[in-house]
Amino acid sequence: MTLPRIVRSRDDGDRVKPDPEALREVCSQLGTDAADTLLIGDYIYDMMGARRSGMRGILVRKTIQDDWDQWLECHYTSMHEFYDDLTNHAEITAWEYRDVHRQYGADFLRKTHAITLPVPERASPGIDSWVSRAASLGVGGFIAENEELAPEIWRQNPSFGIEYMGMPIEMALRDFVKNRWPFAKVVCTQEGMDLPLPPRNADGLAEYLLALVS
């Protein structure tokens, strides 16, 4: 059998699935971001490893256990079924957007992904919560003020890594978005759209976006 260029087995080191480190190392060898890499597996540990590393995961297995569902992004009962969808370019919704897809539909997600929003200086209940809510609704880009993440601001945004205290908020936000919402990006400028300012309160974002894309 002719093997792929990169082959790694459980004998290559002490970190095995679902530990995400080996998967991250393979992504590094491939030169890809985890969010752009697909893991195809046949057991729950494959899906756990994919989720923990930030990769996309597809399980191919005839039967599954009830408690596996929360880990699954996509499940096929056979390779034939998977191959048919692969060759027909079937659309699969990433697990992060599953609830919004059910509520608002695929067209809503496509349109919101093309939107870049400025993050309000006094976002409520905090910058992390505001961005997380907007990203969960499919927003694809964010612009942050080049303000220092002072201790008081960090206390209001505990999801930001403590190591970013005293650094630009933009840097903390990039790391937060990358780990939590890998299909969203923090960018420097807004291009192509002149949008009304978004609400400062995260609770108003769904209504705001629905008005934009309708």
N, C-alpha and C positions, 0 to 999 in steps of 0.2 A: 504494500500500500504506500502510495506517495503521500507523505504527511505535509500538513501546512507549514509555512515558514516559521511560525511560532507554535511550539507545542509545550504544554506544561501539565504535569501530573501531580498527584498528591505526594509523590516521592521527591518533588523539587521544593524542599523547604518544609518548615513546620507549620505554615499557615494554610489551612484548607477551608473550603466553603463550610459554613457561611461566613467565615472571616473575610471581610472585604479587601484586605490588603493585597492578596494574591491577584484579585481581579483588577485592582487599581494598577498593579505592576504590569499586567498584560496590556491594559489600556495605554500605559506609558510606552511599552514596546511597540504597540501598533501606531502610536502617534495620534490617538483619538481621545476626545473627552468622554468620560463615562456616560453622560447623557446621550451621546451619539452612538453608543455601542450597544449591541443586542446580545444578550445571553440566552441561549436555547438550552433548556435542561429538562430532566425527566424526574426530578425529585424536589421536595419542598426546600431542601438546603440550597439548591441552585437559586430558587426564587428569593430566599432570604438574603443570600449573598448579593444578588442583583440589586435588591432594594437598598441594602446597607451601603453598597458602593456607589449608588446613584445611576446604575446601568438600567436599561430596559430589559424586562424579563419575559420570556415565553416558555410556558410549561407544556410539554408534549407527553401526555400520559393518559391511559384509558380511563382510569378511575382516580378520584381524589377524595381526601377526607374533608369533612365539613369545616374544620377549623383552618384549612389551608386557604380558603377563599380570600381572606383579608390580605394575604401575601401575593395574590395572583394579579398580574397586569393583563395577561391574556392566556387562555387555556385551550389547547387542541387535544382531541382524543386520539389522533393519529398523525403520522408524518404526512400522509396523503392529504388530510384536511389542511394542515399547515402549508403544504406546498401549493395547494390550490389558491389559498388566500395570498400567498407570497407572489405567485406569478400573476395574479389578477389585481395586485396592488390594493388589497383591501385596506380600508382606513381603520386604524386602531387608536382609541383614545387613551392617552397616558393616564396612569392611575391617579395622578395629582388632580386631574380635571374631570374625573368620572362623575362627581355629584353635579357639577355645573353643566356638563354635557347632558345629563338626564333632565335637568331643570330648564335649560335654555336652548339646547341643541348645538349641533356641530357648526352651523353657520355663524352663530354668535361667537364661538371660540375662534374661528378663523378670523373674524373681523377684529375682535379685541386683541388678538395676538399682533396685529399690525399697528397697534396704538402704543405710543410712548407718552408717559405722564410725568410731569414734574412732581416731586414729593413735597407736600406742604411743609413749611418750617415748623408749624405747630400741629402736626398731624395727630389725630386723636383716635384711639387712646394712646398711641405711640407710633413712631416711625415704623418699627418692626411689625406691629399689628396692622397698620395701614397698608404697607407694602404687601404683606402676606395676603390680606383680603383682596387687594387689586390683582395680585398674581394668581390667586385661586380662581379669579374670574377670567383668566386668560391673558391679561395685559402683558405684552411682550417686552416692554422697555420702560426704564425708570431713569429720571435725572435727579440727582441729589445735590443740594447746596454744598459747596466746598467749605463746610463749617467743621470746627473741631469737635470731636466726640468727648466733650467735657464730662467729668464724673457725674454731674447732675443729669446730663442728657442720657448717659449710660444707664443710670438708675431707672429712667423712664423706658428704657429699651433693653431689658435684660437678655433678650435673644442675641444681641451683638456680643461677639467674643470680647472678653475683658482685656485681651492683649491689644485691642484697637483703641483703648482709652487714651485720649490725647492726640489721636491720629484723625485724618479727615473722615467725616461720616461716610463719604463715598466709598472708602476702602472697606469699612465694616459692612456696609450695605452690599457690596459686591460679594463678599464671602457669605453673607446670610442668604442672599438670593441664589447663589450657586448651589448651596447645599440643600436648600428647601424647595426651590422652584427652578430647576435647571434649564427650563425652556425660556426663562425670562433673563434679560440682560440689564445691567446698569451702564448707561451710555453717557457721552459727554454733551451731546447736543440733540435737539429734536429736529427731525427733518421731514418735510413733506406734508405736515399737518399743522393747521392753526386751530387748536382746540380751546374751548372754554375751560377755565381753571377748574380742576376737580374739587370736590368737597373735602374739607379738612377732616370730617368725621368718616371713618371707614364704613359706617352703617349706610351712608348715602351713595356708596360707589356702584352698587348694582343698578340702581335707578339711573344714575349718571351715565353708565356705560350703555344701558338699554336705549337711552335717548340718543346716544351718539351713533349707534349701529343700526337703528331702526330706519 
